[in-house]
Amino acid sequence: MEALKEKVFFVMPAYNEEANIRAVVEQWIKTVDKLAADGTDAWLVIANDGSKDTTWEKMEALRHEYPRFIPLNKPNSGHGATVMFLYDYAIGHGAEYIFQTDSDGQTDPEEFKPFWANRKLYDMQIGHRAARQDGVSRIIVTKVLKGVVRATFHVNVADANTPFRLMNTKSIQPVLACIPKDFFLANVALSAIAVKQGLKCRWLPITFKPRQGGVNSINLRRIFRIGYKAVGDFYKINRSLAKGK
């Protein structure tokens, strides 16, 4: 009897990425197709988060070029809500593993290999951006987030918000149930709760390149405003976790 194939979804949110989307699909679809050729049921799924440029039109055109690419279109709701939407989509379509990254071309598909090789040993593996190339302000934000997570969830997380994570679906479903569907910093909460609840997590160093093109939609002022609000939201989630014990 033929063994059942493992199923993995590579998921990415996209907002105003017309300058990057083709290159990103072409880069990551190679990894997806390689896994498929080796017997894994692998798919690349990108959700257009209500872009105001031609991102969606470019995604639709790419659908016809790459059979394992699934483009989705949805109203704008922000990065966190779109990531949660994608996690729900992958789970609803039978994914055993979910790999999440962003569609701005800052991550390297070649660095996925050690994550996949150790997929059975961990519930969640996250990239640690040891050598970021996207500006000092972003490095500061990462350090601030690390402090906020420590203060609110009382856990140490190396890099809570990295868009480079491979997750065992069965393991993370209870964690995702703790996070509001519209939570902007969904990946931060996911990382913190996973550590707090004792999931087997590990961080691997990855490179983090400058954007391939386009303009980042989040400026520093907005990041700190979001971070300030997140403190209260994290406390609420942490209290809910405590009540659930």
Summary of the structure (lengths in Angstrom):
residues: 245
radius of gyration: 17.2
end to end distance: 42.6
largest distance: 57.7
contacts: 788
relative contact order: 0.16
helix: 45%
strand: 20%
